Amino acid sequence: MSFEKEMYEVKEKWEESYFSEGDLRRIETVKAMMPKTVGSVLDVGCGNGILVNYLSNNHSHEFQRICGCDRSETSLQFVKTEKVKASIDQLPFSDKEFDLVTCLEVIEHLPQEVYIKALKELQRIASKYIIVSVPNDEDLLLNRVTCPKCITAFSPFYHMRNFTSSSLANLFEGSCKVVEVKAIEKVIGPRFPRLKQKISRWIHPELFPSSCICPMCGYNEFDKLKSTQRSPDSKINETVEITGLSKFWPHTYKEKWLVALFEKL
């Protein structure tokens, strides 16, 4: 198993409490964008089932079929609907098997070869619609962390590309028309973020996130993630205490995610 795959088999990453209220609002936005004519849904890269479990618990009467698909055996343990273990670039479904295929916070993780195949697979399986969500114009250089063991710099989320509303709208150019693109979940952030990061890291040493693993040498601090596990009924606190340099640094607001609905031509 690769180090990258190992990260997605850490059970604590998939506990419900690992997700914030903002993640739940994102799922509600996705549901609201689903056309009323949709009777079957496949969520590719479903993770712990945050979408399909929500649909099953709250809107099951609207669908004849709700299915989740992921390559992680650990994440699928949390999925309460029909589920299939598979990789996004080789999905075991028939052409046009589902009215709607969703792919939420997935394609930014994919290496180029897998990415190209994945987009084709999403189009192949969807009979009518595709919904994709991605981080909004993420600064990949800013978000890098450095492994304290081998000094490799990498995205702690394993993100490999960024998307703007324009590039997302053109994701399936020529084969799907974009119906709607939404920027959602406004969050606070610093102006001139790279400059602030340089100053902050000069004042305070960089901390290695407990939820990631170095793709080069496998270094991780998963034990910290397990030792700080929240109760199943809790959610990540979204109230950010502004301290230190951030108290004096100018701030701005930006939407965290982009969500797009496509209709096949």
LINBEL-V681036 format. One record per pair of residues at least 12 apart in sequence whose C-alpha atoms are under 7 Angstrom apart, sorted by the first residue. I is the first residue (numbers start at 1). J is the second residue. If there is no record, write none. Layout:
BEGIN
i->I j->J
i->I j->J
END
This chain:
BEGIN
i->3 j->213
i->3 j->215
i->3 j->218
i->4 j->215
i->7 j->212
i->7 j->213
i->8 j->72
i->9 j->72
i->9 j->74
i->11 j->74
i->12 j->226
i->14 j->48
i->14 j->75
i->16 j->232
i->17 j->230
i->17 j->231
i->17 j->232
i->17 j->233
i->17 j->234
i->17 j->235
i->17 j->236
i->18 j->235
i->18 j->236
i->19 j->235
i->19 j->236
i->20 j->235
i->20 j->236
i->21 j->235
i->22 j->185
i->27 j->51
i->38 j->99
i->38 j->100
i->39 j->62
i->39 j->63
i->39 j->64
i->39 j->65
i->39 j->99
i->40 j->63
i->40 j->64
i->40 j->65
i->40 j->66
i->40 j->98
i->40 j->99
i->40 j->100
i->41 j->65
i->41 j->66
i->41 j->67
i->41 j->98
i->41 j->99
i->41 j->100
i->41 j->101
i->42 j->66
i->42 j->67
i->42 j->68
i->42 j->98
i->42 j->100
i->42 j->101
i->42 j->102
i->43 j->67
i->43 j->68
i->43 j->69
i->43 j->101
i->43 j->102
i->43 j->103
i->44 j->68
i->44 j->69
i->44 j->70
i->44 j->88
i->44 j->102
i->44 j->103
i->45 j->69
i->45 j->70
i->45 j->103
i->45 j->106
i->46 j->68
i->46 j->69
i->46 j->70
i->47 j->70
i->47 j->75
i->47 j->76
i->48 j->75
i->48 j->76
i->48 j->78
i->48 j->79
i->49 j->68
i->49 j->78
i->49 j->79
i->52 j->66
i->52 j->67
i->52 j->68
i->52 j->81
i->53 j->79
i->53 j->80
i->53 j->81
i->66 j->81
i->66 j->82
i->67 j->81
i->67 j->82
i->67 j->83
i->68 j->82
i->68 j->83
i->68 j->84
i->69 j->83
i->69 j->84
i->69 j->85
i->69 j->86
i->70 j->84
i->70 j->85
i->70 j->86
i->70 j->87
i->71 j->85
i->71 j->86
i->71 j->87
i->73 j->85
i->88 j->118
i->89 j->114
i->89 j->117
i->89 j->118
i->89 j->121
i->91 j->121
i->93 j->125
i->94 j->125
i->95 j->124
i->95 j->125
i->96 j->124
i->96 j->125
i->96 j->126
i->96 j->127
i->97 j->125
i->97 j->126
i->97 j->127
i->98 j->125
i->98 j->126
i->98 j->127
i->99 j->126
i->99 j->127
i->99 j->128
i->99 j->129
i->100 j->126
i->100 j->127
i->100 j->128
i->100 j->129
i->100 j->130
i->101 j->122
i->101 j->126
i->101 j->129
i->101 j->130
i->101 j->131
i->102 j->130
i->102 j->131
i->102 j->132
i->103 j->131
i->103 j->132
i->103 j->133
i->104 j->132
i->104 j->133
i->104 j->134
i->105 j->133
i->105 j->134
i->108 j->134
i->108 j->159
i->108 j->160
i->108 j->161
i->108 j->162
i->109 j->158
i->109 j->159
i->109 j->160
i->110 j->160
i->111 j->160
i->128 j->263
i->128 j->264
i->129 j->262
i->129 j->263
i->129 j->264
i->130 j->261
i->130 j->262
i->130 j->263
i->131 j->260
i->131 j->261
i->131 j->262
i->132 j->259
i->132 j->260
i->132 j->261
i->133 j->257
i->133 j->258
i->133 j->259
i->133 j->260
i->134 j->257
i->134 j->258
i->134 j->259
i->135 j->163
i->135 j->256
i->135 j->257
i->135 j->258
i->136 j->163
i->136 j->164
i->136 j->255
i->136 j->256
i->136 j->257
i->136 j->258
i->137 j->162
i->137 j->163
i->137 j->164
i->138 j->162
i->140 j->155
i->142 j->194
i->143 j->155
i->144 j->156
i->145 j->208
i->147 j->214
i->149 j->219
i->150 j->217
i->152 j->216
i->156 j->212
i->165 j->181
i->165 j->258
i->169 j->181
i->175 j->264
i->175 j->265
i->176 j->262
i->176 j->263
i->176 j->264
i->176 j->265
i->177 j->262
i->177 j->263
i->177 j->264
i->177 j->265
i->178 j->261
i->178 j->262
i->178 j->263
i->179 j->261
i->179 j->262
i->179 j->263
i->180 j->260
i->180 j->261
i->181 j->258
i->181 j->259
i->181 j->260
i->181 j->261
i->182 j->258
i->182 j->259
i->182 j->260
i->183 j->255
i->183 j->257
i->183 j->258
i->183 j->259
i->184 j->255
i->184 j->256
i->184 j->257
i->184 j->258
i->185 j->255
i->185 j->256
i->185 j->257
i->186 j->253
i->186 j->254
i->186 j->255
i->186 j->256
i->187 j->253
i->187 j->254
i->187 j->255
i->187 j->256
i->188 j->251
i->188 j->252
i->188 j->253
i->188 j->254
i->189 j->251
i->189 j->252
i->189 j->253
i->190 j->249
i->190 j->250
i->190 j->251
i->190 j->252
i->191 j->250
i->191 j->251
i->191 j->252
i->210 j->222
i->210 j->224
i->210 j->225
i->211 j->225
END
